[in-house]
């Protein structure tokens, strides 16, 4: 009877260990390789960019060009009229330059630039080894690289605006911290929404799901294990993705507009408030929803807030004709 009794006692523990192992592996894989991401065929990307170039519904469109920047590919849209600045659009988790491009409609008077972190979309289309998502650890350095590239092309950083939502917000905030530490002055501004606190926090919240489940007590250890595993796969330290610790000593000079989704379980509202408080000039718009849904809930008030912020941030003396550039196909 004793072996049977031991088997009965150990079976639940074995089942629990199996669940933790399976969930840890699944979450780690999702962190480095979002299962819902599939790059669009280039023909569809080209069609989308052509439509954006034409403009519609009050957007004037513009002319696309592309340029190489240290192994990355930057796409720029120059408006037909003089622009007071440029918005650098940062894509989120499981997205790329195509999925983020419709955000241009919020900036009809600004030039724009966009790129895919690590050229991941091209790599997947061409069947090359997949560059893993590093949850902002590497991507933020690429944003800094792009800002430097834009500065080298003659655009002062006080005319460069960042927009990031979801992981794009985390990437933007990490990049901004690095840029401000350079001591070369602030950017024009940053607009952000739903920044995950860290890869560990995000992993834990993936385990918790939309509402606490029976196993939610296991979320902290699984989140810690999964984020560590993802870091080993992606070659980064999960601590590099921690927004609060990476910005702890900063008081950002760059002005901020934060859309704060108060019902969000993936990007903790308390963390968003703490981050917003680290800006010398900060506007917070609280919305009773999850992140990525603020625009849907606010409607025209969302674009109004963006237009008012950009009008405040970009001084009139920066207005000048957009630089000419040859057209390029997406």
C-alpha positions as CSV (number, residue, x, y, z in Angstrom):
1,X,0.0,0.0,0.0
2,X,2.9,2.4,0.7
3,X,4.0,2.8,-3.0
4,X,0.4,3.5,-3.9
5,X,0.1,6.0,-1.2
6,X,3.3,7.8,-2.3
7,X,2.1,7.8,-5.9
8,X,-1.2,9.4,-4.8
9,X,0.7,12.0,-2.8
10,X,3.3,12.8,-5.5
11,X,0.9,12.8,-8.5
12,X,-0.5,16.4,-7.7
13,X,3.1,17.7,-7.3
14,X,4.1,16.1,-10.5
15,X,1.1,17.6,-12.2
16,X,1.9,21.0,-10.7
17,X,5.5,20.8,-11.8
18,X,4.5,19.8,-15.3
19,X,2.1,22.8,-15.6
20,X,4.7,25.2,-14.4
21,X,7.3,23.9,-16.8
22,X,4.8,24.0,-19.8
23,X,3.6,27.5,-18.9
24,X,7.1,28.8,-18.4
25,X,8.2,27.5,-21.8
26,X,5.0,28.9,-23.6
27,X,5.4,32.4,-22.0
28,X,9.1,32.5,-22.7
29,X,8.5,31.7,-26.4
30,X,5.7,34.3,-26.6
31,X,8.1,37.0,-25.2
32,X,10.8,36.4,-27.9
33,X,8.6,35.3,-30.8
34,X,5.0,36.6,-30.6
35,X,2.8,33.7,-32.0
36,X,0.3,36.1,-33.6
37,X,2.9,38.0,-35.7
38,X,3.1,37.3,-39.4
39,X,4.8,39.8,-41.7
40,X,2.6,41.0,-44.5
41,X,3.5,40.3,-48.1
42,X,5.5,43.2,-49.6
43,X,2.8,43.7,-52.2
44,X,0.3,44.5,-49.4
45,X,2.8,46.8,-47.7
46,X,3.4,48.6,-51.0
47,X,-0.3,49.1,-51.5
48,X,-0.8,50.4,-48.0
49,X,2.1,52.9,-48.3
50,X,0.8,54.0,-51.7
51,X,-2.6,54.7,-50.1
52,X,-1.0,56.7,-47.3
53,X,1.0,58.7,-49.8
54,X,-2.3,59.8,-51.5
55,X,-3.8,61.0,-48.3
56,X,-7.5,61.0,-47.4
57,X,-10.0,62.2,-44.7
58,X,-8.1,65.4,-44.1
59,X,-4.6,63.8,-44.3
60,X,-2.5,65.5,-47.0
61,X,-0.4,62.4,-47.8
62,X,3.1,63.0,-48.9
63,X,6.2,61.4,-50.6
64,X,7.9,58.3,-49.3
65,X,11.6,57.7,-49.4
66,X,13.9,55.1,-47.7
67,X,17.4,55.2,-46.4
68,X,19.9,52.9,-44.8
69,X,20.9,53.7,-41.2
70,X,23.5,51.4,-39.7
71,X,22.0,48.2,-41.0
72,X,18.4,49.3,-40.5
73,X,16.0,50.7,-43.0
74,X,14.2,54.0,-42.2
75,X,11.2,55.0,-44.2
76,X,10.3,58.7,-44.3
77,X,7.1,60.5,-45.4
78,X,7.6,64.1,-46.3
79,X,4.4,66.2,-46.4
80,X,3.6,68.4,-49.4
81,X,3.7,71.5,-47.2
82,X,6.3,72.8,-44.8
83,X,6.4,70.7,-41.6
84,X,7.3,72.0,-38.1
85,X,8.8,68.6,-37.2
86,X,8.8,64.8,-37.6
87,X,7.2,62.0,-35.7
88,X,9.1,58.7,-35.3
89,X,6.5,56.0,-35.1
90,X,7.5,53.1,-32.9
91,X,5.7,49.8,-33.3
92,X,4.6,47.5,-30.5
93,X,4.8,43.8,-29.5
94,X,4.2,41.5,-32.5
95,X,4.0,44.3,-35.0
96,X,6.2,46.1,-37.6
97,X,6.4,49.2,-39.8
98,X,3.3,48.1,-41.8
99,X,1.1,47.6,-38.8
100,X,2.1,50.9,-37.3
101,X,1.8,53.1,-40.4
102,X,-1.9,54.0,-40.1
103,X,-0.9,56.1,-37.0
104,X,0.2,58.7,-39.6
105,X,-3.4,60.0,-39.6
106,X,-2.9,61.5,-36.1
107,X,-0.1,63.8,-37.4
108,X,-1.4,65.4,-40.7
109,X,1.0,68.4,-40.4
110,X,4.1,66.5,-39.5
111,X,6.6,64.6,-41.5
112,X,7.0,61.0,-40.3
113,X,9.5,58.2,-40.1
114,X,9.1,54.5,-39.3
115,X,11.2,51.3,-39.2
116,X,11.0,47.7,-38.1
117,X,13.2,46.8,-35.1
118,X,16.0,44.5,-36.2
119,X,14.5,44.3,-39.7
120,X,12.5,41.4,-38.4
121,X,9.8,41.5,-41.0
122,X,12.4,41.2,-43.8
123,X,14.2,38.4,-42.1
124,X,11.0,36.4,-41.7
125,X,9.9,37.0,-45.3
126,X,13.3,35.9,-46.6
127,X,13.4,32.8,-44.4
128,X,16.5,34.0,-42.5
129,X,17.1,33.3,-38.8
130,X,14.5,35.1,-36.8
131,X,15.9,38.0,-34.7
132,X,14.1,37.5,-31.4
133,X,12.2,40.3,-29.7
134,X,14.2,41.6,-26.8
135,X,11.4,43.5,-25.1
136,X,13.1,46.9,-25.5
137,X,16.6,45.9,-24.4
138,X,18.0,46.1,-28.0
139,X,15.1,47.9,-29.7
140,X,15.6,51.0,-27.6
141,X,19.2,51.3,-28.8
142,X,18.0,51.2,-32.4
143,X,15.6,54.1,-31.7
144,X,18.5,56.1,-30.3
145,X,20.4,55.2,-33.5
146,X,17.6,56.5,-35.6
147,X,17.4,59.8,-33.7
148,X,21.1,60.2,-34.2
149,X,20.6,59.4,-37.9
150,X,17.9,62.0,-38.2
151,X,20.1,64.6,-36.4
152,X,22.9,63.9,-38.8
153,X,20.6,64.5,-41.7
154,X,20.0,68.1,-40.4
155,X,16.9,67.6,-38.2
156,X,17.4,69.0,-34.7
157,X,16.2,66.7,-31.9
158,X,13.9,69.5,-30.7
159,X,11.9,68.8,-33.8
160,X,11.7,65.0,-33.3
161,X,8.7,63.5,-31.7
162,X,8.3,59.9,-30.5
163,X,5.0,58.0,-30.6
164,X,4.8,54.5,-29.0
165,X,2.0,52.3,-27.8
166,X,2.2,49.0,-25.9
167,X,5.8,47.7,-26.2
168,X,6.5,50.6,-28.5
169,X,5.8,52.9,-25.5
170,X,8.4,50.9,-23.4
171,X,10.9,51.1,-26.2
172,X,10.3,54.8,-26.6
173,X,10.7,55.5,-22.9
174,X,13.9,53.4,-22.6
175,X,15.3,55.2,-25.7
176,X,14.4,58.6,-24.3
177,X,16.2,57.8,-21.1
178,X,19.3,57.0,-23.1
179,X,19.0,60.1,-25.2
180,X,18.5,62.5,-22.3
181,X,21.5,61.0,-20.5
182,X,23.6,62.2,-23.5
183,X,23.0,65.8,-22.3
184,X,22.2,67.1,-25.8
185,X,18.8,68.5,-24.9
186,X,15.2,67.2,-25.0
187,X,13.2,65.9,-27.9
188,X,10.1,67.7,-29.1
189,X,8.0,65.3,-27.1
190,X,6.8,61.8,-26.5
191,X,3.3,60.4,-26.8
192,X,2.9,57.0,-25.2
193,X,0.2,54.5,-24.2
194,X,0.3,51.2,-22.2
195,X,4.0,50.7,-21.5
196,X,4.6,47.2,-20.0
197,X,6.6,47.7,-16.8
198,X,9.2,45.0,-17.7
199,X,9.5,41.7,-19.5
200,X,9.0,40.0,-16.1
201,X,5.9,42.0,-15.3
202,X,4.5,41.3,-18.7
203,X,5.2,37.6,-18.4
204,X,3.5,37.4,-15.1
205,X,0.5,39.2,-16.4
206,X,0.3,36.9,-19.4
207,X,-0.1,34.1,-16.9
208,X,-2.8,35.9,-15.0
209,X,-4.8,36.6,-18.1
210,X,-7.8,38.9,-18.4
211,X,-8.9,38.0,-14.9
212,X,-7.3,36.0,-12.1
213,X,-7.5,32.3,-12.7
214,X,-7.2,29.4,-10.4
215,X,-3.4,29.3,-10.9
216,X,-2.8,33.1,-10.5
217,X,-0.7,32.5,-7.4
218,X,1.8,30.8,-9.7
219,X,2.1,33.9,-11.9
220,X,5.1,35.5,-10.0
221,X,7.4,32.5,-10.2
222,X,6.4,31.6,-13.7
223,X,6.9,35.2,-14.8
224,X,10.4,35.3,-13.2
225,X,11.4,32.0,-14.8
226,X,9.8,32.8,-18.2
227,X,11.4,36.2,-18.5
228,X,14.8,34.8,-17.5
229,X,14.5,32.1,-20.1
230,X,13.5,34.7,-22.8
231,X,16.5,36.7,-21.8
232,X,18.8,33.8,-22.4
233,X,17.2,33.1,-25.8
234,X,17.4,36.7,-26.9
235,X,20.8,37.5,-25.3
236,X,19.7,40.2,-22.9
237,X,19.3,40.8,-19.2
238,X,15.6,41.1,-18.2
239,X,16.6,43.9,-15.9
240,X,17.4,46.0,-19.0
241,X,13.6,46.1,-19.7
242,X,12.6,47.4,-16.3
243,X,11.2,50.9,-16.9
244,X,11.1,52.1,-13.3
245,X,14.7,51.1,-12.4
246,X,16.1,52.3,-15.8
247,X,14.5,55.8,-15.3
248,X,14.8,56.0,-11.5
249,X,17.2,58.9,-11.3
250,X,15.8,60.9,-14.3
251,X,13.6,64.0,-14.5
252,X,12.8,64.1,-18.2
253,X,13.1,67.4,-19.9
254,X,11.2,66.1,-23.0
255,X,7.4,66.9,-22.6
256,X,5.1,63.9,-22.4
257,X,1.5,63.0,-23.3
258,X,0.4,59.8,-21.7
259,X,-2.9,58.0,-22.5
260,X,-3.4,55.9,-19.4
261,X,-5.7,52.9,-19.7
262,X,-7.1,52.5,-16.2
263,X,-8.4,48.9,-16.7
264,X,-5.2,47.6,-18.2
265,X,-3.8,44.3,-16.7
266,X,-0.8,44.1,-19.1
267,X,0.5,47.7,-18.5
268,X,-0.1,48.4,-14.8
269,X,-1.8,51.9,-14.3
270,X,0.3,52.5,-11.2
271,X,3.5,52.1,-13.2
272,X,2.2,54.5,-15.9
273,X,1.4,57.1,-13.3
274,X,4.9,56.7,-11.7
275,X,6.5,57.1,-15.1
276,X,4.4,60.1,-16.1
277,X,5.5,61.8,-12.8
278,X,9.2,61.6,-13.9
279,X,8.5,64.3,-16.6
280,X,9.0,67.9,-15.9
281,X,6.1,68.6,-18.3
282,X,3.4,65.9,-18.4
283,X,-0.2,65.5,-19.5
284,X,-2.1,62.3,-18.5
285,X,-5.4,61.4,-20.1
286,X,-7.0,58.6,-18.2
287,X,-9.3,56.3,-20.1
288,X,-11.5,53.5,-18.7
289,X,-10.2,50.7,-21.0
290,X,-7.2,48.6,-21.9
291,X,-4.2,50.0,-23.8
292,X,-4.5,50.1,-27.6
293,X,-8.2,50.9,-27.1
294,X,-7.9,54.5,-25.9
295,X,-8.3,55.9,-29.4
296,X,-11.5,53.9,-29.9
297,X,-13.0,55.1,-26.6
298,X,-12.0,58.7,-26.9
299,X,-12.8,59.2,-30.6
300,X,-12.0,62.7,-31.8
301,X,-10.8,63.7,-28.3
302,X,-7.8,61.3,-28.8
303,X,-6.6,63.2,-32.0
304,X,-7.5,66.5,-30.5
305,X,-5.2,65.8,-27.5
306,X,-2.4,64.8,-29.9
307,X,-2.9,67.9,-32.1
308,X,-2.9,70.3,-29.1
309,X,0.2,68.7,-27.6
310,X,2.2,68.8,-30.9
311,X,1.2,72.4,-31.4
312,X,2.6,73.3,-27.9
313,X,5.8,71.3,-28.3
314,X,7.0,72.4,-31.7
315,X,8.0,76.1,-31.7
316,X,7.0,78.2,-34.7
317,X,10.6,79.1,-35.5
318,X,11.4,75.5,-36.5
319,X,8.9,75.7,-39.4
320,X,10.6,75.2,-42.7
321,X,10.2,73.4,-46.0
322,X,10.6,69.6,-45.9
323,X,13.8,68.4,-47.5
324,X,13.3,67.0,-50.9
325,X,14.0,63.3,-51.4
326,X,13.6,60.8,-54.3
327,X,10.5,58.7,-54.2
328,X,11.0,55.1,-53.2
329,X,8.9,52.0,-53.3
330,X,8.0,50.3,-50.0
